[in-house]
Amino acid sequence: MNSIKCGLFQLDIAWEDKTKNKIKIGEILEKYLHNNKIDWLIFPEFSLTGFSLDRIKAELNEHDKSFFKELSVKFGLNISYGALYGGYNKIITIDKSGTEISDYSKIHLFSFGNEHRHYNPGNEQDRFELNGIRIIPAVCYDLRFSYLFWNNALNNDVFVVIANWPAGRRNHWITLLKARAIENQCYVIGVNRTGADPNLQYSGDSMIIDPFGNEVLNCGNNEGIFSAEINKNAVVETREKFQFLKDRKNKLD
């Protein structure tokens, strides 16, 4: 098919309250899908708790996994969500049958916020496909490390980055999303939370950037689901017209 309708779920996450967040997610999703159709729904980092360093409260359990599986089956959605699982900060993707197709653990832990003192770093990247589109997931702080993106650009069409990125550094978020799209000539999808937790404010700014660095979708600071379609042909055409990736060197001699 080579195209997919993406729904970015920009959520004001209730702090460490899985039950409240599940109820809100269900209500917003029911209302949105009454008049809209999407193929792939993407949540922010730590989708059910916010960026908590309390491992007991944040850890994903089987009931939580079942919640997302039931959503995917009920609404016929591919879903990517953020969760702490096994001590790793993850983005997990399930298909429309609720079957897990990707499990990526955040490689770069946010030492400025002491994440590295509480959780384990991942050590390898992952890739999955939806509708013939190749997708590589990343989590929040990973966005600052360009080599994660450069190393995989030629075999990828979309980078998806989920985050709890604070409003105080929103300019970095927006700039880096666009930079990763431009330098790798592919789509970049960034899904951030909105609202606040006990420590920080969040500005949202979830967006889809096309392979030429243009905004396909900008969600602003509102809570809700926002959607747009992406097409693999845009990646192919951009790379054929501007063959910058062929000039890239992995290292300098």
C-alpha positions as CSV (number, residue, x, y, z in Angstrom):
1,M,0.0,0.0,0.0
2,N,2.9,2.4,0.8
3,S,0.7,4.8,2.7
4,I,-0.8,5.0,6.2
5,K,-3.1,7.2,8.2
6,C,-1.4,8.1,11.4
7,G,-3.1,9.3,14.6
8,L,-1.0,11.1,17.1
9,F,-2.5,10.9,20.6
10,Q,-1.4,14.0,22.4
11,L,-2.4,13.2,26.0
12,D,-2.4,15.1,29.2
13,I,-1.3,12.1,31.3
14,A,-2.6,11.9,34.8
15,W,0.4,11.4,37.1
16,E,1.0,7.8,38.0
17,D,-2.7,7.0,37.6
18,K,-3.1,4.1,35.2
19,T,-6.9,3.7,35.8
20,K,-7.7,7.3,35.2
21,N,-5.6,7.4,32.0
22,K,-7.2,4.2,30.6
23,I,-10.6,5.7,31.1
24,K,-9.6,9.0,29.4
25,I,-7.9,7.2,26.5
26,G,-11.0,5.0,25.9
27,E,-13.4,8.0,25.9
28,I,-11.3,10.2,23.6
29,L,-10.7,7.3,21.2
30,E,-14.4,6.3,21.0
31,K,-15.3,9.9,20.3
32,Y,-12.7,10.5,17.7
33,L,-13.2,7.3,15.8
34,H,-16.9,7.9,15.5
35,N,-16.2,10.4,12.7
36,N,-12.6,9.5,11.7
37,K,-10.5,6.6,10.5
38,I,-6.9,5.9,11.2
39,D,-4.5,3.0,10.7
40,W,-1.8,3.6,13.3
41,L,-2.3,5.2,16.7
42,I,0.8,6.5,18.5
43,F,0.9,7.4,22.2
44,P,3.6,9.5,24.1
45,E,6.3,8.0,26.3
46,F,5.1,6.4,29.6
47,S,1.6,6.5,28.2
48,L,-0.2,5.4,31.3
49,T,1.8,7.1,34.1
50,G,3.8,10.0,32.8
51,F,7.6,10.1,33.2
52,S,7.8,8.5,36.7
53,L,10.9,7.1,38.3
54,D,8.8,5.0,40.6
55,R,9.4,1.6,39.1
56,I,6.5,0.0,41.1
57,K,3.9,2.5,39.9
58,A,5.2,2.8,36.3
59,E,5.9,-0.9,35.5
60,L,3.6,-2.3,32.8
61,N,1.7,-5.4,33.9
62,E,-0.4,-7.9,32.0
63,H,-3.6,-5.9,32.6
64,D,-2.0,-2.9,31.0
65,K,-0.8,-4.9,28.0
66,S,-4.3,-6.3,27.7
67,F,-5.8,-2.8,27.7
68,F,-3.8,-1.8,24.6
69,K,-4.4,-5.2,22.9
70,E,-8.2,-4.8,23.4
71,L,-8.0,-1.3,21.9
72,S,-6.2,-2.6,18.8
73,V,-8.7,-5.4,18.3
74,K,-11.8,-3.4,19.0
75,F,-11.0,-0.5,16.7
76,G,-8.8,-2.3,14.2
77,L,-5.7,-0.3,14.9
78,N,-2.0,-0.7,14.9
79,I,-0.8,0.9,18.1
80,S,2.5,2.1,19.4
81,Y,2.7,3.0,23.1
82,G,5.3,3.9,25.7
83,A,5.8,1.9,28.9
84,L,8.2,0.7,31.5
85,Y,8.6,-3.0,31.2
86,G,11.2,-5.2,32.8
87,G,13.0,-2.1,34.0
88,Y,13.4,-0.7,30.4
89,N,11.8,2.4,29.0
90,K,10.1,1.1,25.9
91,I,8.0,1.8,22.8
92,I,6.0,-1.2,22.1
93,T,4.0,-1.7,18.8
94,I,1.2,-4.1,18.2
95,D,-0.7,-4.8,15.0
96,K,-4.5,-4.8,14.5
97,S,-4.8,-8.3,16.0
98,G,-3.0,-7.2,19.2
99,T,0.1,-9.1,18.3
100,E,3.4,-7.5,19.3
101,I,5.5,-6.6,16.3
102,S,8.1,-4.3,17.8
103,D,9.7,-3.9,21.3
104,Y,12.4,-1.2,21.5
105,S,14.2,-0.2,24.7
106,K,15.4,3.4,25.0
107,I,19.2,3.4,24.4
108,H,20.0,6.8,25.8
109,L,18.8,7.3,29.4
110,F,18.3,10.9,30.5
111,S,21.0,11.3,33.1
112,F,20.1,15.0,33.7
113,G,16.9,13.6,35.2
114,N,18.5,10.6,36.9
115,E,16.7,8.1,34.6
116,H,20.0,6.1,34.4
117,R,19.9,5.5,38.2
118,H,16.5,3.8,38.0
119,Y,16.1,2.1,34.7
120,N,18.2,0.0,32.3
121,P,19.5,1.2,28.9
122,G,18.6,-0.7,25.7
123,N,21.4,-1.8,23.4
124,E,20.0,-2.2,20.0
125,Q,17.6,-0.6,17.6
126,D,14.5,-2.1,16.1
127,R,12.6,-1.9,12.8
128,F,9.1,-2.9,11.8
129,E,6.8,-2.4,8.8
130,L,3.2,-1.2,8.5
131,N,1.6,-1.1,5.0
132,G,4.9,-1.6,3.3
133,I,6.5,1.4,5.2
134,R,9.7,0.8,7.1
135,I,9.6,2.3,10.6
136,I,12.3,2.7,13.3
137,P,11.2,3.7,16.8
138,A,13.0,5.9,19.3
139,V,12.2,7.4,22.7
140,C,12.6,11.0,23.8
141,Y,16.3,11.6,24.7
142,D,17.4,9.4,21.8
143,L,16.4,12.3,19.5
144,R,19.5,14.2,20.5
145,F,21.9,11.5,19.2
146,S,22.0,11.9,15.4
147,Y,24.1,8.7,14.8
148,L,21.1,6.5,15.8
149,F,19.2,8.0,12.9
150,W,22.1,8.3,10.4
151,N,23.1,4.7,10.8
152,N,19.8,3.5,9.6
153,A,18.6,6.1,7.2
154,L,19.0,4.2,3.9
155,N,16.9,1.3,5.1
156,N,14.1,3.3,6.6
157,D,11.1,5.5,5.7
158,V,9.9,6.8,9.0
159,F,11.4,7.5,12.4
160,V,8.8,7.6,15.2
161,V,9.9,9.3,18.5
162,I,7.7,9.3,21.5
163,A,8.4,11.6,24.4
164,N,7.7,13.4,27.6
165,W,9.6,16.5,26.4
166,P,9.3,19.6,28.7
167,A,8.0,22.9,27.5
168,G,11.2,24.6,28.7
169,R,13.1,22.9,25.9
170,R,10.4,22.8,23.2
171,N,12.6,24.7,20.7
172,H,15.1,21.8,20.9
173,W,12.3,19.3,20.3
174,I,11.0,21.0,17.2
175,T,14.4,21.8,15.8
176,L,15.7,18.3,16.3
177,L,12.6,16.6,14.8
178,K,13.0,18.7,11.6
179,A,16.8,18.2,11.5
180,R,16.4,14.4,11.6
181,A,13.9,14.5,8.8
182,I,16.0,16.8,6.6
183,E,19.3,15.1,7.1
184,N,17.9,11.6,6.6
185,Q,15.3,12.5,3.9
186,C,12.5,10.6,5.6
187,Y,9.4,11.2,7.7
188,V,9.8,11.9,11.3
189,I,6.9,11.6,13.7
190,G,7.2,13.1,17.1
191,V,4.5,12.3,19.8
192,N,4.8,14.3,23.0
193,R,2.5,14.7,25.9
194,T,0.8,17.9,27.0
195,G,-0.3,19.3,30.4
196,A,1.9,19.0,33.5
197,D,3.2,16.6,36.2
198,P,4.5,17.5,39.7
199,N,7.8,18.6,38.2
200,L,7.4,19.9,34.7
201,Q,5.1,21.6,32.1
202,Y,4.7,20.0,28.7
203,S,3.9,21.9,25.5
204,G,2.7,19.1,23.2
205,D,4.1,20.1,19.8
206,S,3.5,16.6,18.4
207,M,4.1,16.7,14.7
208,I,4.8,14.9,11.5
209,I,7.7,16.2,9.4
210,D,8.0,15.2,5.7
211,P,11.3,14.2,4.0
212,F,12.0,17.8,3.0
213,G,11.5,19.2,6.5
214,N,8.0,20.5,6.0
215,E,5.3,20.2,8.7
216,V,2.6,17.7,7.6
217,L,0.9,18.0,10.9
218,N,1.4,20.1,14.0
219,C,-0.8,19.3,17.0
220,G,-0.1,22.5,19.0
221,N,-0.8,22.2,22.7
222,N,-4.2,20.6,22.7
223,E,-5.1,17.2,24.1
224,G,-6.6,14.8,21.6
225,I,-6.0,12.7,18.5
226,F,-4.7,14.4,15.4
227,S,-4.2,12.6,12.1
228,A,-2.5,12.8,8.7
229,E,-1.5,10.4,6.0
230,I,2.1,9.7,5.1
231,N,3.2,8.1,1.8
232,K,6.4,6.2,1.1
233,N,6.6,7.7,-2.4
234,A,7.5,11.0,-0.8
235,V,10.6,9.4,0.6
236,V,11.6,7.7,-2.6
237,E,11.0,10.8,-4.7
238,T,13.0,13.1,-2.4
239,R,15.9,10.8,-2.3
240,E,15.9,10.3,-6.0
241,K,15.8,14.0,-6.7
242,F,18.3,15.1,-4.0
243,Q,20.8,12.3,-3.7
244,F,22.4,13.6,-0.5
245,L,22.6,10.3,1.3
246,K,24.9,8.9,-1.4
247,D,27.5,11.5,-0.4
248,R,27.4,10.6,3.2
249,K,30.5,9.2,4.8
250,N,30.2,6.9,7.8
251,K,33.5,8.3,9.2
252,L,36.3,10.7,8.2
253,D,39.7,9.2,7.3
